[in-house]
């Protein structure tokens, strides 16, 4: 009798459908306009296809970006989704005024949702010495040329100032 009950309990446990669980959600970030942004969401159920939505400021409700299969219509020009088959989904886009928004990673079935906000950084870009080393060579050449031209202009003005005094 105990064996029959044990078998019955085991069959009941195995027949339960356990939905996946979001084990990693997107992280809020601040980006400069034109910078690549990647938001990651991971589920432990590789059979589920996660969905992505976003809501711009002053929008009444979130707009669907990715339905688990493809990026929606015109949003294909702005967003891409990379999935690796192990439950990891990365929403990728370029930071801009139109992509500064709140993003939702949704697990269908459970409707479990994790969110992140992408905001734009405004103001001057401050570069460190290490970022100059890692800079694209063409950009570095332009920057060095601009600095050299500014130094020459300063020296020329300084020499004019010396001539006036003597």
Buried (B, 14 or more C-beta within 10 A) or exposed (E): EEEEEEEEEEEEEEEEEEBBBBEBBBEEBBBEEEEEBEBBBBBBBEEBBBBBBBBEEEEEEBEBBBBBEEBBEEBEEBBBBEBEEEBBBBBBBBBBEEBBBBBBBBBBEBEBBBBBBBBBEEEEEEEEEEEEEEBEEEEEEEEEEEEEEEEEEEEEEEEEEEEEEE
